């Protein structure tokens, strides 16, 4: 991903050239991280923290296991 003068990091966070940190997240991210089953929510969070680009299919798999 081109950061246009900024610095990309894990979980799709970006610190832009002005020093502002921001993140692009999928619309349904709360479905994964706020799952009513705490074990599924934890698996989704653990999976996401390993990503530099958020992969929906991997998050879906994490809550299915």
N, C-alpha and C positions, 0 to 999 in steps of 0.2 A: 504494500500500500504506500502510495506517495503521501508523505506528511506535509508537503508544501512549507518547509521551514520548521516543522514541528517534530516531535518524537513520538512514534507509536509505541505502545507497550501492551501488556497482557490484557485479555478480555476486551479488546477493541477500544481501550482507552487511548487518548491522544492528548499530549500537551502541545498546544499550538505555539506558533512563533511569538506570541504575546505572553506565554506562560500560563494560559488558561487551560485547565484540564477538563475534558469532556469525553463522553462515551456515546457510541451509537449502539442501541440495543434493539432486538426484535420486539415487535408489538406484543407477542405472547410470552415474554420472558417471565412474567409473574406466574404464569401457569406452571412453570418449572420450579422456580425458586420459592414460591409460596404454596407449594402443593400441600394439601391437607394431611398427607402422610409425611411426617418429619423425616423418615428414612429416605423417601424418594427425593424430597427437597434437598437433603444433604448430598445425595449422590449427584443430583443436578449441579449443585454448587461446586462440589469437588471436581466434576467433569469440566465445568466452565473455567475454573481457576487454572486449568492446564492449557487452555486455549489462548492463542494470540488473536484468532479470528473466531467469533462465536459461530458454531456449527449447530443448527437446529436439529439435524438428524441425530447427532451425538447426544444432545440433551434429551430428545425423545427416547432414545435407547436407554439412557441413564434412569429414567423414571419407569421404564418397562421391566427392567431386571428385577 
